[in-house]
């Protein structure tokens, strides 16, 4: 049986990767911190490995013990990382430096897998092609304008510099689905009959359902691709109202108050929220990074390479994905 390690296994995307790996018959190790929740990791055949990415010596000891007792991993899906941090240094530490340490230890211990699949983000390219609204392509020059996107790009460039290292970079656009907390805030707002949007200029949005991200991961494994990067979306382009309209329909809300906020007001509120969070020592959902993400007008991306090389075919458009997500929120008591 092929052995696969999934880091960040207790998270939103990671927990879905774990489920699919088990379904496909892999021997699965869920990599996580000692304090992480196992709420969605209850399968009896699942194995756990504690990985302390913040401590190089401890991480090397943990991986050496894994090798001594069970051998190396055939595949690694590196999903661990941070999407919300207090400042740029924290993003760099978690998303870049900790990944570099992880890879260097794998090389030192002769534990490099057949494929190292890194979950990156479309945000590594930043707000480009906003004049012509054409899909972002892999040969475009990345211009990230968020600390999150910059940290992910630095990691991508590091992996690409490693000679013969079998990386696969997956760059999903906005990922949504059951267990996800950020898009849930929109559903929670609409449940209270309020829809909040920003900016007045055209905005082309793209989304990808979490199960389609998982589909792409195992398609990459099955096709044995290495040293390649792929964008992931559902293949459609949406307006800023489409997501909220579908949520409103699924929740049977007859009336929703639409509030459109000018970008300059959002910027002020975001900076104040970020400053308050820094003073309290916590990360804020609303911050300067989030402002730049909400400000970006073009989120189109070219998924043709993933379709042609991996056989990736999104099974969820936004209508189907929102319906399944809202149904889960209701059944779990989130709404």
C-alpha positions in Angstrom: 0.0 0.0 0.0 1.3 3.5 -0.9 2.1 5.7 2.0 1.0 9.3 2.0 1.6 12.1 4.5 -0.9 15.0 4.6 0.3 18.0 6.6 -2.3 20.4 8.0 -4.6 17.4 8.1 -6.9 18.8 10.7 -7.6 21.9 8.6 -10.4 22.6 6.1 -8.7 21.3 3.0 -6.4 18.8 4.7 -9.3 16.9 6.3 -10.9 16.3 2.9 -7.6 15.2 1.4 -7.3 12.6 4.2 -10.8 11.3 3.5 -10.1 10.8 -0.2 -6.7 9.2 0.4 -8.3 6.6 2.8 -11.1 6.0 0.3 -8.5 5.3 -2.4 -6.7 2.8 -0.2 -3.5 4.7 0.8 -1.9 4.2 4.1 -2.5 7.6 5.5 -0.5 9.6 8.0 -2.2 12.8 9.3 0.5 15.3 10.1 -0.6 17.8 12.7 0.3 19.7 15.9 -0.2 18.0 19.2 -2.9 20.6 20.0 -4.8 20.2 16.7 -8.4 19.0 16.7 -9.2 15.5 15.4 -12.9 16.3 14.9 -12.8 15.3 11.2 -10.1 12.7 11.6 -12.0 9.8 13.1 -11.4 7.0 10.7 -10.1 3.8 12.4 -7.3 3.2 9.8 -5.9 6.7 10.0 -2.4 7.1 11.5 -1.2 10.2 13.2 2.3 11.9 13.3 3.0 15.0 15.3 5.1 17.4 13.3 6.5 20.5 15.0 7.4 22.7 12.0 8.4 25.6 14.4 11.3 23.6 15.9 13.9 22.2 13.4 15.6 19.8 15.8 12.3 18.4 17.0 10.9 18.1 13.5 14.0 16.2 12.4 13.7 13.8 15.4 10.0 13.2 14.6 10.7 12.4 10.9 13.7 10.2 11.8 11.5 8.2 14.1 8.9 7.8 11.3 11.6 6.5 9.0 13.0 4.1 11.6 9.6 2.7 12.5 7.6 2.8 9.2 9.9 3.9 6.4 9.6 7.0 4.2 6.5 8.4 2.6 5.7 7.7 -1.1 3.8 11.0 -1.4 3.6 14.2 0.7 0.8 16.7 0.4 2.0 19.8 2.2 -1.2 21.6 3.2 0.0 23.1 6.4 0.3 26.8 6.5 -1.2 30.1 7.5 -3.8 32.2 5.8 -4.2 34.7 8.7 -1.2 36.1 10.7 -0.5 39.2 12.8 2.2 40.5 10.4 4.4 39.8 7.4 7.1 38.2 9.5 4.7 35.6 10.8 3.5 34.7 7.2 7.2 34.3 6.2 8.0 32.2 9.1 5.0 29.8 8.8 4.6 29.5 5.1 8.2 30.0 3.8 10.8 29.2 6.5 9.0 26.2 8.0 8.5 24.7 4.5 12.1 25.2 3.7 13.1 23.5 7.0 10.8 20.6 6.2 12.2 20.0 2.7 15.8 20.4 3.9 15.2 17.8 6.6 13.6 15.4 4.1 16.7 15.7 1.9 19.0 15.2 4.8 17.2 12.1 6.0 16.9 10.7 2.5 13.1 10.9 2.8 12.3 12.8 -0.4 9.0 11.3 -1.7 8.0 10.5 -5.3 6.0 13.7 -5.3 5.8 16.7 -2.9 2.5 18.4 -3.6 2.5 21.9 -2.3 -0.9 23.7 -1.8 -0.1 27.2 -2.9 -2.6 29.9 -4.1 -3.6 32.0 -7.0 -2.7 35.0 -4.8 1.0 34.5 -5.7 0.2 36.4 -8.9 -1.6 39.3 -7.3 -3.7 41.9 -9.1 -2.6 41.4 -12.7 -4.5 41.6 -16.0 -7.0 44.0 -14.4 -7.0 46.1 -17.6 -8.0 43.4 -20.1 -9.6 40.9 -17.6 -8.0 38.0 -19.3 -7.2 34.8 -17.4 -4.0 34.7 -15.4 -1.6 32.3 -17.1 1.4 30.4 -15.8 3.8 32.4 -18.0 2.6 35.7 -16.4 5.0 37.4 -14.0 3.8 37.1 -10.4 3.2 40.4 -8.6 1.8 39.5 -5.2 0.6 42.4 -3.2 -0.3 40.6 0.1 2.0 39.2 2.8 0.2 35.9 2.3 0.8 35.8 -1.5 4.4 36.9 -1.1 5.2 34.1 1.4 3.7 31.5 -0.8 5.6 32.8 -3.9 8.9 32.7 -2.0 8.1 29.1 -1.1 7.3 28.2 -4.8 10.6 29.8 -6.0 12.5 27.9 -3.3 11.0 24.6 -4.4 11.7 25.4 -8.1 15.3 26.0 -7.3 15.8 22.5 -5.8 17.5 20.3 -8.4 15.5 17.2 -9.2 13.1 17.8 -6.4 9.7 16.3 -7.4 7.4 19.2 -6.5 3.9 19.9 -7.8 2.5 23.3 -7.2 -1.3 23.6 -7.0 -2.7 27.2 -7.1 -6.4 27.2 -6.2 -8.5 30.3 -6.4 -11.0 30.9 -3.5 -11.7 27.5 -2.0 -15.0 27.0 -0.3 -17.1 24.1 1.0 -18.2 22.3 4.3 -16.0 23.1 7.3 -14.7 26.3 5.8 -15.0 29.3 8.1 -14.3 32.5 6.1 -17.0 32.1 3.4 -19.3 30.9 6.3 -19.2 34.5 7.5 -21.0 35.5 4.3 -23.6 32.9 4.9 -24.0 34.0 8.5 -24.4 37.6 7.4 -27.1 36.7 4.8 -28.8 34.6 7.4 -29.3 38.0 9.2 -30.6 39.5 5.9 -27.4 41.5 5.2 -25.0 41.2 2.2 -21.8 43.2 2.2 -19.7 43.9 -0.9 -16.9 46.4 -1.7 -16.0 48.6 -4.7 -17.9 49.7 -7.7 -15.6 48.6 -10.5 -16.2 45.4 -12.4 -14.9 42.4 -10.4 -14.5 38.9 -12.0 -14.4 36.2 -9.4 -13.5 32.5 -9.5 -14.1 29.7 -7.0 -13.2 26.1 -6.6 -15.0 23.6 -4.4 -12.9 21.8 -1.9 -13.6 18.3 -3.4 -12.4 19.5 -6.8 -9.1 20.6 -5.2 -8.8 17.1 -3.8 -9.6 15.6 -7.2 -6.7 17.6 -8.7 -4.3 16.4 -6.0 -4.9 12.7 -6.8 -5.0 13.3 -10.5 -1.5 14.8 -10.2 -0.4 11.6 -8.3 -2.0 9.3 -10.8 -0.3 11.1 -13.7 3.1 11.1 -12.0 3.8 14.7 -12.9 6.6 16.5 -11.2 8.1 20.0 -11.4 4.8 21.5 -12.7 2.4 24.1 -11.5 -1.4 24.3 -12.1 -4.2 26.8 -11.4 -7.4 25.4 -10.1 -10.9 26.8 -10.4 -14.3 25.5 -11.4 -13.7 26.9 -14.9 -16.4 29.6 -14.6 -16.3 33.3 -14.0 -18.7 35.0 -11.6 -19.8 38.4 -10.7 -19.5 39.8 -7.2 -23.2 39.1 -6.6 -23.4 35.5 -7.7 -22.1 33.9 -4.6 -24.4 35.8 -2.2 -27.4 35.4 -4.5 -26.9 31.6 -4.4 -26.6 31.6 -0.6 -29.7 33.7 -0.3 -31.6 31.2 -2.5 -30.4 28.2 -0.6 -31.3 29.7 2.7 -34.7 30.8 1.5 -34.2 34.4 2.4 -36.8 36.6 0.7 -35.1 39.9 1.5 -31.5 40.8 1.9 -30.2 44.4 2.4 -27.3 45.0 0.0 -24.6 47.2 1.4 -21.8 48.2 -1.0 -18.8 49.8 0.7 -16.4 52.2 -1.0 -12.8 50.8 -1.0 -11.4 53.7 0.9 -13.7 53.0 3.8 -12.9 49.3 3.8 -9.2 50.2 3.8 -9.6 52.4 6.9 -11.6 49.8 8.7 -9.2 47.0 7.8 -6.2 49.0 9.0 -7.9 49.7 12.3 -8.9 46.1 12.8 -5.4 45.0 12.0 -3.9 47.4 14.5 -6.3 46.3 17.2 -5.4 42.7 16.6 -1.7 43.4 16.8 -2.1 45.1 20.1 -4.1 42.1 21.4 -1.6 39.6 20.0 -4.1 37.9 17.7 -4.7 37.6 14.0 -7.7 39.5 12.6 -10.0 38.2 9.8 -10.2 41.8 8.5 -6.7 43.2 7.8 -4.7 44.9 5.1 -4.1 41.6 3.3 -7.9 40.9 3.3 -8.5 44.5 2.0 -6.1 43.9 -0.9 -7.8 40.6 -1.7 -11.2 42.1 -1.7 -10.0 45.0 -3.8 -8.5 42.8 -6.5 -10.8 42.9 -9.6 -9.6 40.0 -11.7 -9.5 36.5 -10.3 -9.7 34.6 -13.6 -7.1 31.9 -14.2 -6.2 29.4 -16.9 -7.0 25.9 -15.9 -6.4 24.3 -19.3 -3.0 22.8 -18.3 -4.6 21.0 -15.4 -7.3 19.7 -17.7 -5.0 18.7 -20.4 -2.2 17.2 -18.3 -4.0 15.9 -15.3 -7.4 15.1 -16.7 -8.8 17.6 -14.1 -12.5 18.2 -14.7 -14.3 20.2 -12.0 -17.5 18.5 -10.9 -18.9 21.4 -8.9 -20.0 24.7 -10.3 -20.9 27.4 -7.8 -24.6 26.5 -7.7 -23.9 22.9 -6.9 -21.1 23.7 -4.4 -23.1 26.4 -2.5 -26.1 24.1 -2.2 -24.0 21.3 -0.7 -22.1 23.7 1.6 -25.2 25.4 3.0 -26.8 22.1 3.5 -23.8 21.0 5.6 -23.8 24.3 7.6 -27.5 23.7 8.5 -27.0 20.0 9.4 -24.0 20.9 11.6 -25.9 23.7 13.4 -23.7 26.4 12.0 -26.8 28.1 10.6 
